[in-house]
Amino acid sequence: MDKFMEIAGKIGAQRHLVAVRDAFVAMIPITMIGAIGTLINNLPIKAYQNFMASVFGENWTVFGGNV
């Protein structure tokens, strides 16, 4: 176990892998915002879609599509 931890520590400290890890961490909030926008646009409940269309107009999905 100690040998494995030593090797894993060396691999985890490589600057290339750290850069990739940090990039993925930075992209998670953007991905979540896009997923929520898609969910709001495509929720398959007819009453919800009618409500949103009556409040925001027929083109209410344009905003979520742009997100």
PDB file of N, CA, C, O and CB in Angstrom:
ATOM      1  N   MET A   1       0.827  -1.196   0.000  1.00  0.00           N
ATOM      2  CA  MET A   1       0.000   0.000   0.000  1.00  0.00           C
ATOM      3  C   MET A   1       0.871   1.259   0.000  1.00  0.00           C
ATOM      4  O   MET A   1       0.564   2.237  -0.681  1.00  0.00           O
ATOM      5  CB  MET A   1      -0.941  -0.002   1.214  1.00  0.00           C
ATOM      6  N   ASP A   2       1.955   1.222   0.769  1.00  0.00           N
ATOM      7  CA  ASP A   2       2.840   2.389   0.814  1.00  0.00           C
ATOM      8  C   ASP A   2       3.480   2.653  -0.546  1.00  0.00           C
ATOM      9  O   ASP A   2       3.615   3.803  -0.964  1.00  0.00           O
ATOM     10  CB  ASP A   2       3.929   2.190   1.874  1.00  0.00           C
ATOM     11  N   LYS A   3       3.869   1.586  -1.229  1.00  0.00           N
ATOM     12  CA  LYS A   3       4.481   1.727  -2.557  1.00  0.00           C
ATOM     13  C   LYS A   3       3.473   2.316  -3.553  1.00  0.00           C
ATOM     14  O   LYS A   3       3.812   3.171  -4.371  1.00  0.00           O
ATOM     15  CB  LYS A   3       5.000   0.352  -3.067  1.00  0.00           C
ATOM     16  N   PHE A   4       2.237   1.841  -3.462  1.00  0.00           N
ATOM     17  CA  PHE A   4       1.184   2.358  -4.337  1.00  0.00           C
ATOM     18  C   PHE A   4       0.943   3.842  -4.080  1.00  0.00           C
ATOM     19  O   PHE A   4       0.803   4.620  -5.024  1.00  0.00           O
ATOM     20  CB  PHE A   4      -0.118   1.569  -4.136  1.00  0.00           C
ATOM     21  N   MET A   5       0.893   4.236  -2.818  1.00  0.00           N
ATOM     22  CA  MET A   5       0.657   5.646  -2.481  1.00  0.00           C
ATOM     23  C   MET A   5       1.809   6.526  -2.967  1.00  0.00           C
ATOM     24  O   MET A   5       1.592   7.662  -3.389  1.00  0.00           O
ATOM     25  CB  MET A   5       0.473   5.811  -0.959  1.00  0.00           C
ATOM     26  N   GLU A   6       3.023   6.004  -2.908  1.00  0.00           N
ATOM     27  CA  GLU A   6       4.176   6.753  -3.384  1.00  0.00           C
ATOM     28  C   GLU A   6       4.093   6.984  -4.890  1.00  0.00           C
ATOM     29  O   GLU A   6       4.340   8.093  -5.365  1.00  0.00           O
ATOM     30  CB  GLU A   6       5.470   6.019  -3.032  1.00  0.00           C
ATOM     31  N   ILE A   7       3.748   5.948  -5.633  1.00  0.00           N
ATOM     32  CA  ILE A   7       3.618   6.061  -7.093  1.00  0.00           C
ATOM     33  C   ILE A   7       2.446   6.974  -7.447  1.00  0.00           C
ATOM     34  O   ILE A   7       2.565   7.823  -8.330  1.00  0.00           O
ATOM     35  CB  ILE A   7       3.425   4.661  -7.739  1.00  0.00           C
ATOM     36  N   ALA A   8       1.319   6.802  -6.764  1.00  0.00           N
ATOM     37  CA  ALA A   8       0.150   7.646  -7.038  1.00  0.00           C
ATOM     38  C   ALA A   8       0.444   9.105  -6.721  1.00  0.00           C
ATOM     39  O   ALA A   8      -0.029   9.994  -7.428  1.00  0.00           O
ATOM     40  CB  ALA A   8      -1.060   7.168  -6.225  1.00  0.00           C
ATOM     41  N   GLY A   9       1.208   9.363  -5.685  1.00  0.00           N
ATOM     42  CA  GLY A   9       1.578  10.741  -5.348  1.00  0.00           C
ATOM     43  C   GLY A   9       2.430  11.373  -6.417  1.00  0.00           C
ATOM     44  O   GLY A   9       2.249  12.545  -6.749  1.00  0.00           O
ATOM     45  N   LYS A  10       3.378  10.595  -6.973  1.00  0.00           N
ATOM     46  CA  LYS A  10       4.227  11.123  -8.037  1.00  0.00           C
ATOM     47  C   LYS A  10       3.418  11.401  -9.303  1.00  0.00           C
ATOM     48  O   LYS A  10       3.610  12.427  -9.954  1.00  0.00           O
ATOM     49  CB  LYS A  10       5.366  10.146  -8.344  1.00  0.00           C
ATOM     50  N   ILE A  11       2.522  10.494  -9.645  1.00  0.00           N
ATOM     51  CA  ILE A  11       1.690  10.701 -10.838  1.00  0.00           C
ATOM     52  C   ILE A  11       0.752  11.881 -10.633  1.00  0.00           C
ATOM     53  O   ILE A  11       0.562  12.686 -11.544  1.00  0.00           O
ATOM     54  CB  ILE A  11       0.880   9.429 -11.167  1.00  0.00           C
ATOM     55  N   GLY A  12       0.169  11.990  -9.454  1.00  0.00           N
ATOM     56  CA  GLY A  12      -0.766  13.074  -9.175  1.00  0.00           C
ATOM     57  C   GLY A  12      -0.119  14.435  -9.106  1.00  0.00           C
ATOM     58  O   GLY A  12      -0.804  15.451  -9.217  1.00  0.00           O
ATOM     59  N   ALA A  13       1.189  14.477  -8.926  1.00  0.00           N
ATOM     60  CA  ALA A  13       1.889  15.755  -8.830  1.00  0.00           C
ATOM     61  C   ALA A  13       2.406  16.250 -10.177  1.00  0.00           C
ATOM     62  O   ALA A  13       2.940  17.356 -10.253  1.00  0.00           O
ATOM     63  CB  ALA A  13       3.038  15.635  -7.863  1.00  0.00           C
ATOM     64  N   GLN A  14       2.264  15.468 -11.231  1.00  0.00           N
ATOM     65  CA  GLN A  14       2.735  15.915 -12.538  1.00  0.00           C
ATOM     66  C   GLN A  14       1.914  17.108 -12.998  1.00  0.00           C
ATOM     67  O   GLN A  14       0.686  17.113 -12.909  1.00  0.00           O
ATOM     68  CB  GLN A  14       2.656  14.771 -13.574  1.00  0.00           C
ATOM     69  N   ARG A  15       2.608  18.103 -13.483  1.00  0.00           N
ATOM     70  CA  ARG A  15       1.930  19.358 -13.803  1.00  0.00           C
ATOM     71  C   ARG A  15       0.939  19.209 -14.950  1.00  0.00           C
ATOM     72  O   ARG A  15      -0.051  19.938 -15.001  1.00  0.00           O
ATOM     73  CB  ARG A  15       2.948  20.420 -14.149  1.00  0.00           C
ATOM     74  N   HIS A  16       1.183  18.288 -15.864  1.00  0.00           N
ATOM     75  CA  HIS A  16       0.240  18.091 -16.968  1.00  0.00           C
ATOM     76  C   HIS A  16      -1.080  17.526 -16.455  1.00  0.00           C
ATOM     77  O   HIS A  16      -2.154  17.971 -16.860  1.00  0.00           O
ATOM     78  CB  HIS A  16       0.841  17.153 -18.033  1.00  0.00           C
ATOM     79  N   LEU A  17      -0.996  16.555 -15.571  1.00  0.00           N
ATOM     80  CA  LEU A  17      -2.216  15.974 -15.018  1.00  0.00           C
ATOM     81  C   LEU A  17      -2.940  16.946 -14.100  1.00  0.00           C
ATOM     82  O   LEU A  17      -4.170  16.955 -14.042  1.00  0.00           O
ATOM     83  CB  LEU A  17      -1.894  14.698 -14.263  1.00  0.00           C
ATOM     84  N   VAL A  18      -2.178  17.765 -13.382  1.00  0.00           N
ATOM     85  CA  VAL A  18      -2.792  18.778 -12.524  1.00  0.00           C
ATOM     86  C   VAL A  18      -3.555  19.788 -13.375  1.00  0.00           C
ATOM     87  O   VAL A  18      -4.639  20.228 -12.993  1.00  0.00           O
ATOM     88  CB  VAL A  18      -1.720  19.493 -11.665  1.00  0.00           C
ATOM     89  N   ALA A  19      -2.991  20.160 -14.535  1.00  0.00           N
ATOM     90  CA  ALA A  19      -3.667  21.113 -15.426  1.00  0.00           C
ATOM     91  C   ALA A  19      -4.965  20.527 -15.966  1.00  0.00           C
ATOM     92  O   ALA A  19      -5.977  21.225 -16.031  1.00  0.00           O
ATOM     93  CB  ALA A  19      -2.746  21.510 -16.591  1.00  0.00           C
ATOM     94  N   VAL A  20      -4.948  19.251 -16.354  1.00  0.00           N
ATOM     95  CA  VAL A  20      -6.164  18.611 -16.847  1.00  0.00           C
ATOM     96  C   VAL A  20      -7.202  18.525 -15.730  1.00  0.00           C
ATOM     97  O   VAL A  20      -8.378  18.808 -15.959  1.00  0.00           O
ATOM     98  CB  VAL A  20      -5.853  17.205 -17.405  1.00  0.00           C
ATOM     99  N   ARG A  21      -6.786  18.142 -14.538  1.00  0.00           N
ATOM    100  CA  ARG A  21      -7.704  18.056 -13.402  1.00  0.00           C
ATOM    101  C   ARG A  21      -8.340  19.417 -13.105  1.00  0.00           C
ATOM    102  O   ARG A  21      -9.552  19.510 -12.911  1.00  0.00           O
ATOM    103  CB  ARG A  21      -6.965  17.535 -12.158  1.00  0.00           C
ATOM    104  N   ASP A  22      -7.528  20.457 -13.071  1.00  0.00           N
ATOM    105  CA  ASP A  22      -8.053  21.793 -12.790  1.00  0.00           C
ATOM    106  C   ASP A  22      -9.002  22.282 -13.882  1.00  0.00           C
ATOM    107  O   ASP A  22      -9.966  22.992 -13.597  1.00  0.00           O
ATOM    108  CB  ASP A  22      -6.907  22.776 -12.628  1.00  0.00           C
ATOM    109  N   ALA A  23      -8.728  21.903 -15.132  1.00  0.00           N
ATOM    110  CA  ALA A  23      -9.618  22.290 -16.225  1.00  0.00           C
ATOM    111  C   ALA A  23     -10.984  21.625 -16.071  1.00  0.00           C
ATOM    112  O   ALA A  23     -12.015  22.262 -16.283  1.00  0.00           O
ATOM    113  CB  ALA A  23      -8.997  21.919 -17.583  1.00  0.00           C
ATOM    114  N   PHE A  24     -10.990  20.344 -15.701  1.00  0.00           N
ATOM    115  CA  PHE A  24     -12.262  19.660 -15.492  1.00  0.00           C
ATOM    116  C   PHE A  24     -13.031  20.273 -14.326  1.00  0.00           C
ATOM    117  O   PHE A  24     -14.250  20.427 -14.398  1.00  0.00           O
ATOM    118  CB  PHE A  24     -12.029  18.172 -15.242  1.00  0.00           C
ATOM    119  N   VAL A  25     -12.333  20.616 -13.269  1.00  0.00           N
ATOM    120  CA  VAL A  25     -12.987  21.230 -12.107  1.00  0.00           C
ATOM    121  C   VAL A  25     -13.577  22.586 -12.481  1.00  0.00           C
ATOM    122  O   VAL A  25     -14.653  22.946 -12.003  1.00  0.00           O
ATOM    123  CB  VAL A  25     -11.987  21.388 -10.940  1.00  0.00           C
ATOM    124  N   ALA A  26     -12.884  23.336 -13.329  1.00  0.00           N
ATOM    125  CA  ALA A  26     -13.377  24.647 -13.749  1.00  0.00           C
ATOM    126  C   ALA A  26     -14.592  24.530 -14.664  1.00  0.00           C
ATOM    127  O   ALA A  26     -15.429  25.432 -14.687  1.00  0.00           O
ATOM    128  CB  ALA A  26     -12.273  25.420 -14.453  1.00  0.00           C
ATOM    129  N   MET A  27     -14.705  23.441 -15.416  1.00  0.00           N
ATOM    130  CA  MET A  27     -15.802  23.277 -16.358  1.00  0.00           C
ATOM    131  C   MET A  27     -17.085  22.737 -15.727  1.00  0.00           C
ATOM    132  O   MET A  27     -18.151  22.829 -16.337  1.00  0.00           O
ATOM    133  CB  MET A  27     -15.375  22.368 -17.458  1.00  0.00           C
ATOM    134  N   ILE A  28     -17.007  22.186 -14.539  1.00  0.00           N
ATOM    135  CA  ILE A  28     -18.183  21.594 -13.909  1.00  0.00           C
ATOM    136  C   ILE A  28     -19.311  22.611 -13.709  1.00  0.00           C
ATOM    137  O   ILE A  28     -20.450  22.288 -14.046  1.00  0.00           O
ATOM    138  CB  ILE A  28     -17.799  20.986 -12.573  1.00  0.00           C
ATOM    139  N   PRO A  29     -19.071  23.819 -13.184  1.00  0.00           N
ATOM    140  CA  PRO A  29     -20.196  24.765 -13.040  1.00  0.00           C
ATOM    141  C   PRO A  29     -20.844  25.144 -14.366  1.00  0.00           C
ATOM    142  O   PRO A  29     -22.065  25.280 -14.441  1.00  0.00           O
ATOM    143  CB  PRO A  29     -19.720  26.020 -12.351  1.00  0.00           C
ATOM    144  N   ILE A  30     -20.046  25.316 -15.405  1.00  0.00           N
ATOM    145  CA  ILE A  30     -20.595  25.666 -16.716  1.00  0.00           C
ATOM    146  C   ILE A  30     -21.453  24.522 -17.255  1.00  0.00           C
ATOM    147  O   ILE A  30     -22.514  24.751 -17.835  1.00  0.00           O
ATOM    148  CB  ILE A  30     -19.457  26.001 -17.711  1.00  0.00           C
ATOM    149  N   THR A  31     -20.990  23.308 -17.062  1.00  0.00           N
ATOM    150  CA  THR A  31     -21.744  22.141 -17.502  1.00  0.00           C
ATOM    151  C   THR A  31     -23.063  22.034 -16.748  1.00  0.00           C
ATOM    152  O   THR A  31     -24.090  21.707 -17.344  1.00  0.00           O
ATOM    153  CB  THR A  31     -20.919  20.866 -17.310  1.00  0.00           C
ATOM    154  N   MET A  32     -23.048  22.302 -15.459  1.00  0.00           N
ATOM    155  CA  MET A  32     -24.263  22.219 -14.651  1.00  0.00           C
ATOM    156  C   MET A  32     -25.276  23.288 -15.074  1.00  0.00           C
ATOM    157  O   MET A  32     -26.475  23.014 -15.127  1.00  0.00           O
ATOM    158  CB  MET A  32     -23.922  22.371 -13.158  1.00  0.00           C
ATOM    159  N   ILE A  33     -24.812  24.479 -15.370  1.00  0.00           N
ATOM    160  CA  ILE A  33     -25.720  25.546 -15.818  1.00  0.00           C
ATOM    161  C   ILE A  33     -26.374  25.148 -17.141  1.00  0.00           C
ATOM    162  O   ILE A  33     -27.574  25.351 -17.327  1.00  0.00           O
ATOM    163  CB  ILE A  33     -24.956  26.895 -15.975  1.00  0.00           C
ATOM    164  N   GLY A  34     -25.595  24.585 -18.052  1.00  0.00           N
ATOM    165  CA  GLY A  34     -26.150  24.125 -19.322  1.00  0.00           C
ATOM    166  C   GLY A  34     -27.153  22.998 -19.140  1.00  0.00           C
ATOM    167  O   GLY A  34     -28.164  22.943 -19.840  1.00  0.00           O
ATOM    168  N   ALA A  35     -26.877  22.106 -18.208  1.00  0.00           N
ATOM    169  CA  ALA A  35     -27.795  20.993 -17.948  1.00  0.00           C
ATOM    170  C   ALA A  35     -29.107  21.494 -17.364  1.00  0.00           C
ATOM    171  O   ALA A  35     -30.174  20.996 -17.722  1.00  0.00           O
ATOM    172  CB  ALA A  35     -27.152  19.976 -16.997  1.00  0.00           C
ATOM    173  N   ILE A  36     -29.041  22.465 -16.478  1.00  0.00           N
ATOM    174  CA  ILE A  36     -30.268  23.026 -15.894  1.00  0.00           C
ATOM    175  C   ILE A  36     -31.071  23.758 -16.965  1.00  0.00           C
ATOM    176  O   ILE A  36     -32.297  23.655 -16.996  1.00  0.00           O
ATOM    177  CB  ILE A  36     -29.931  23.988 -14.724  1.00  0.00           C
ATOM    178  N   GLY A  37     -30.387  24.502 -17.849  1.00  0.00           N
ATOM    179  CA  GLY A  37     -31.090  25.174 -18.949  1.00  0.00           C
ATOM    180  C   GLY A  37     -31.789  24.184 -19.861  1.00  0.00           C
ATOM    181  O   GLY A  37     -32.915  24.428 -20.295  1.00  0.00           O
ATOM    182  N   THR A  38     -31.138  23.077 -20.157  1.00  0.00           N
ATOM    183  CA  THR A  38     -31.743  22.040 -20.992  1.00  0.00           C
ATOM    184  C   THR A  38     -32.936  21.409 -20.287  1.00  0.00           C
ATOM    185  O   THR A  38     -33.960  21.140 -20.915  1.00  0.00           O
ATOM    186  CB  THR A  38     -30.709  20.963 -21.348  1.00  0.00           C
ATOM    187  N   LEU A  39     -32.809  21.174 -18.996  1.00  0.00           N
ATOM    188  CA  LEU A  39     -33.910  20.592 -18.229  1.00  0.00           C
ATOM    189  C   LEU A  39     -35.114  21.525 -18.211  1.00  0.00           C
ATOM    190  O   LEU A  39     -36.249  21.074 -18.368  1.00  0.00           O
ATOM    191  CB  LEU A  39     -33.461  20.284 -16.797  1.00  0.00           C
ATOM    192  N   ILE A  40     -34.882  22.801 -18.023  1.00  0.00           N
ATOM    193  CA  ILE A  40     -35.989  23.765 -17.996  1.00  0.00           C
ATOM    194  C   ILE A  40     -36.696  23.796 -19.354  1.00  0.00           C
ATOM    195  O   ILE A  40     -37.924  23.873 -19.407  1.00  0.00           O
ATOM    196  CB  ILE A  40     -35.474  25.182 -17.625  1.00  0.00           C
ATOM    197  N   ASN A  41     -35.945  23.737 -20.434  1.00  0.00           N
ATOM    198  CA  ASN A  41     -36.545  23.760 -21.769  1.00  0.00           C
ATOM    199  C   ASN A  41     -37.328  22.502 -22.096  1.00  0.00           C
ATOM    200  O   ASN A  41     -38.373  22.580 -22.743  1.00  0.00           O
ATOM    201  CB  ASN A  41     -35.479  23.957 -22.801  1.00  0.00           C
ATOM    202  N   ASN A  42     -36.853  21.358 -21.668  1.00  0.00           N
ATOM    203  CA  ASN A  42     -37.386  20.099 -22.155  1.00  0.00           C
ATOM    204  C   ASN A  42     -38.133  19.290 -21.112  1.00  0.00           C
ATOM    205  O   ASN A  42     -38.290  18.081 -21.284  1.00  0.00           O
ATOM    206  CB  ASN A  42     -36.289  19.286 -22.699  1.00  0.00           C
ATOM    207  N   LEU A  43     -38.588  19.895 -20.061  1.00  0.00           N
ATOM    208  CA  LEU A  43     -39.364  19.165 -19.060  1.00  0.00           C
ATOM    209  C   LEU A  43     -40.664  18.688 -19.713  1.00  0.00           C
ATOM    210  O   LEU A  43     -41.459  19.513 -20.165  1.00  0.00           O
ATOM    211  CB  LEU A  43     -39.658  20.062 -17.802  1.00  0.00           C
ATOM    212  N   PRO A  44     -40.893  17.378 -19.771  1.00  0.00           N
ATOM    213  CA  PRO A  44     -42.001  16.848 -20.572  1.00  0.00           C
ATOM    214  C   PRO A  44     -43.356  16.866 -19.866  1.00  0.00           C
ATOM    215  O   PRO A  44     -44.102  15.889 -19.932  1.00  0.00           O
ATOM    216  CB  PRO A  44     -41.689  15.448 -20.979  1.00  0.00           C
ATOM    217  N   ILE A  45     -43.671  17.950 -19.205  1.00  0.00           N
ATOM    218  CA  ILE A  45     -44.971  18.080 -18.547  1.00  0.00           C
ATOM    219  C   ILE A  45     -45.738  19.160 -19.299  1.00  0.00           C
ATOM    220  O   ILE A  45     -45.326  20.320 -19.329  1.00  0.00           O
ATOM    221  CB  ILE A  45     -44.824  18.433 -17.008  1.00  0.00           C
ATOM    222  N   LYS A  46     -46.839  18.777 -19.896  1.00  0.00           N
ATOM    223  CA  LYS A  46     -47.596  19.686 -20.766  1.00  0.00           C
ATOM    224  C   LYS A  46     -48.081  20.921 -19.989  1.00  0.00           C
ATOM    225  O   LYS A  46     -48.036  22.034 -20.513  1.00  0.00           O
ATOM    226  CB  LYS A  46     -48.802  18.947 -21.392  1.00  0.00           C
ATOM    227  N   ALA A  47     -48.538  20.734 -18.757  1.00  0.00           N
ATOM    228  CA  ALA A  47     -49.008  21.872 -17.966  1.00  0.00           C
ATOM    229  C   ALA A  47     -47.868  22.862 -17.705  1.00  0.00           C
ATOM    230  O   ALA A  47     -48.073  24.075 -17.749  1.00  0.00           O
ATOM    231  CB  ALA A  47     -49.607  21.387 -16.630  1.00  0.00           C
ATOM    232  N   TYR A  48     -46.681  22.345 -17.438  1.00  0.00           N
ATOM    233  CA  TYR A  48     -45.514  23.207 -17.228  1.00  0.00           C
ATOM    234  C   TYR A  48     -45.192  23.996 -18.492  1.00  0.00           C
ATOM    235  O   TYR A  48     -44.939  25.199 -18.421  1.00  0.00           O
ATOM    236  CB  TYR A  48     -44.294  22.371 -16.800  1.00  0.00           C
ATOM    237  N   GLN A  49     -45.200  23.336 -19.645  1.00  0.00           N
ATOM    238  CA  GLN A  49     -44.896  24.017 -20.898  1.00  0.00           C
ATOM    239  C   GLN A  49     -45.942  25.076 -21.225  1.00  0.00           C
ATOM    240  O   GLN A  49     -45.602  26.154 -21.715  1.00  0.00           O
ATOM    241  CB  GLN A  49     -44.802  23.008 -22.036  1.00  0.00           C
ATOM    242  N   ASN A  50     -47.206  24.779 -20.959  1.00  0.00           N
ATOM    243  CA  ASN A  50     -48.266  25.763 -21.191  1.00  0.00           C
ATOM    244  C   ASN A  50     -48.117  26.954 -20.257  1.00  0.00           C
ATOM    245  O   ASN A  50     -48.306  28.097 -20.672  1.00  0.00           O
ATOM    246  CB  ASN A  50     -49.646  25.121 -21.007  1.00  0.00           C
ATOM    247  N   PHE A  51     -47.781  26.695 -19.003  1.00  0.00           N
ATOM    248  CA  PHE A  51     -47.582  27.769 -18.034  1.00  0.00           C
ATOM    249  C   PHE A  51     -46.432  28.681 -18.468  1.00  0.00           C
ATOM    250  O   PHE A  51     -46.569  29.904 -18.466  1.00  0.00           O
ATOM    251  CB  PHE A  51     -47.303  27.187 -16.634  1.00  0.00           C
ATOM    252  N   MET A  52     -45.306  28.082 -18.839  1.00  0.00           N
ATOM    253  CA  MET A  52     -44.151  28.877 -19.247  1.00  0.00           C
ATOM    254  C   MET A  52     -44.458  29.680 -20.511  1.00  0.00           C
ATOM    255  O   MET A  52     -44.013  30.820 -20.641  1.00  0.00           O
ATOM    256  CB  MET A  52     -42.934  27.970 -19.479  1.00  0.00           C
ATOM    257  N   ALA A  53     -45.210  29.100 -21.435  1.00  0.00           N
ATOM    258  CA  ALA A  53     -45.573  29.816 -22.656  1.00  0.00           C
ATOM    259  C   ALA A  53     -46.511  30.971 -22.344  1.00  0.00           C
ATOM    260  O   ALA A  53     -46.424  32.021 -22.981  1.00  0.00           O
ATOM    261  CB  ALA A  53     -46.224  28.865 -23.665  1.00  0.00           C
ATOM    262  N   SER A  54     -47.406  30.801 -21.378  1.00  0.00           N
ATOM    263  CA  SER A  54     -48.326  31.887 -21.037  1.00  0.00           C
ATOM    264  C   SER A  54     -47.618  33.008 -20.280  1.00  0.00           C
ATOM    265  O   SER A  54     -48.004  34.170 -20.406  1.00  0.00           O
ATOM    266  CB  SER A  54     -49.488  31.352 -20.204  1.00  0.00           C
ATOM    267  N   VAL A  55     -46.602  32.684 -19.506  1.00  0.00           N
ATOM    268  CA  VAL A  55     -45.884  33.705 -18.738  1.00  0.00           C
ATOM    269  C   VAL A  55     -44.850  34.422 -19.599  1.00  0.00           C
ATOM    270  O   VAL A  55     -44.772  35.650 -19.576  1.00  0.00           O
ATOM    271  CB  VAL A  55     -45.203  33.075 -17.522  1.00  0.00           C
ATOM    272  N   PHE A  56     -44.052  33.663 -20.363  1.00  0.00           N
ATOM    273  CA  PHE A  56     -42.920  34.242 -21.096  1.00  0.00           C
ATOM    274  C   PHE A  56     -43.138  34.347 -22.595  1.00  0.00           C
ATOM    275  O   PHE A  56     -42.270  34.871 -23.293  1.00  0.00           O
ATOM    276  CB  PHE A  56     -41.700  33.432 -20.846  1.00  0.00           C
ATOM    277  N   GLY A  57     -44.249  33.878 -23.116  1.00  0.00           N
ATOM    278  CA  GLY A  57     -44.511  33.936 -24.547  1.00  0.00           C
ATOM    279  C   GLY A  57     -44.143  32.624 -25.223  1.00  0.00           C
ATOM    280  O   GLY A  57     -43.532  31.747 -24.613  1.00  0.00           O
ATOM    281  N   GLU A  58     -44.516  32.503 -26.471  1.00  0.00           N
ATOM    282  CA  GLU A  58     -44.325  31.258 -27.208  1.00  0.00           C
ATOM    283  C   GLU A  58     -42.840  30.915 -27.434  1.00  0.00           C
ATOM    284  O   GLU A  58     -42.497  29.743 -27.582  1.00  0.00           O
ATOM    285  CB  GLU A  58     -45.036  31.350 -28.545  1.00  0.00           C
ATOM    286  N   ASN A  59     -41.978  31.908 -27.460  1.00  0.00           N
ATOM    287  CA  ASN A  59     -40.552  31.664 -27.719  1.00  0.00           C
ATOM    288  C   ASN A  59     -39.744  31.598 -26.424  1.00  0.00           C
ATOM    289  O   ASN A  59     -38.587  32.015 -26.395  1.00  0.00           O
ATOM    290  CB  ASN A  59     -39.985  32.759 -28.625  1.00  0.00           C
ATOM    291  N   TRP A  60     -40.332  31.089 -25.382  1.00  0.00           N
ATOM    292  CA  TRP A  60     -39.642  31.055 -24.090  1.00  0.00           C
ATOM    293  C   TRP A  60     -38.474  30.090 -24.070  1.00  0.00           C
ATOM    294  O   TRP A  60     -37.595  30.227 -23.218  1.00  0.00           O
ATOM    295  CB  TRP A  60     -40.609  30.687 -23.003  1.00  0.00           C
ATOM    296  N   THR A  61     -38.426  29.124 -24.965  1.00  0.00           N
ATOM    297  CA  THR A  61     -37.323  28.157 -24.971  1.00  0.00           C
ATOM    298  C   THR A  61     -36.050  28.713 -25.603  1.00  0.00           C
ATOM    299  O   THR A  61     -35.001  28.073 -25.530  1.00  0.00           O
ATOM    300  CB  THR A  61     -37.742  26.906 -25.705  1.00  0.00           C
ATOM    301  N   VAL A  62     -36.122  29.881 -26.219  1.00  0.00           N
ATOM    302  CA  VAL A  62     -34.949  30.475 -26.865  1.00  0.00           C
ATOM    303  C   VAL A  62     -33.880  30.766 -25.822  1.00  0.00           C
ATOM    304  O   VAL A  62     -32.699  30.518 -26.066  1.00  0.00           O
ATOM    305  CB  VAL A  62     -35.331  31.769 -27.626  1.00  0.00           C
ATOM    306  N   PHE A  63     -34.271  31.288 -24.665  1.00  0.00           N
ATOM    307  CA  PHE A  63     -33.295  31.614 -23.624  1.00  0.00           C
ATOM    308  C   PHE A  63     -32.551  30.375 -23.150  1.00  0.00           C
ATOM    309  O   PHE A  63     -31.323  30.387 -23.061  1.00  0.00           O
ATOM    310  CB  PHE A  63     -33.984  32.287 -22.442  1.00  0.00           C
ATOM    311  N   GLY A  64     -33.269  29.318 -22.849  1.00  0.00           N
ATOM    312  CA  GLY A  64     -32.632  28.082 -22.394  1.00  0.00           C
ATOM    313  C   GLY A  64     -31.760  27.459 -23.475  1.00  0.00           C
ATOM    314  O   GLY A  64     -30.733  26.852 -23.174  1.00  0.00           O
ATOM    315  N   GLY A  65     -32.163  27.605 -24.721  1.00  0.00           N
ATOM    316  CA  GLY A  65     -31.343  27.103 -25.826  1.00  0.00           C
ATOM    317  C   GLY A  65     -30.040  27.869 -25.962  1.00  0.00           C
ATOM    318  O   GLY A  65     -29.012  27.298 -26.326  1.00  0.00           O
ATOM    319  N   ASN A  66     -30.082  29.154 -25.673  1.00  0.00           N
ATOM    320  CA  ASN A  66     -28.867  29.959 -25.740  1.00  0.00           C
ATOM    321  C   ASN A  66     -27.923  29.674 -24.586  1.00  0.00           C
ATOM    322  O   ASN A  66     -26.708  29.825 -24.714  1.00  0.00           O
ATOM    323  CB  ASN A  66     -29.217  31.425 -25.757  1.00  0.00           C
ATOM    324  N   VAL A  67     -28.483  29.261 -23.461  1.00  0.00           N
ATOM    325  CA  VAL A  67     -27.633  28.921 -22.310  1.00  0.00           C
ATOM    326  C   VAL A  67     -26.781  27.753 -22.667  1.00  0.00           C
ATOM    327  O   VAL A  67     -25.985  27.295 -21.847  1.00  0.00           O
ATOM    328  CB  VAL A  67     -28.464  28.610 -21.053  1.00  0.00           C
TER     329      VAL A  67
END
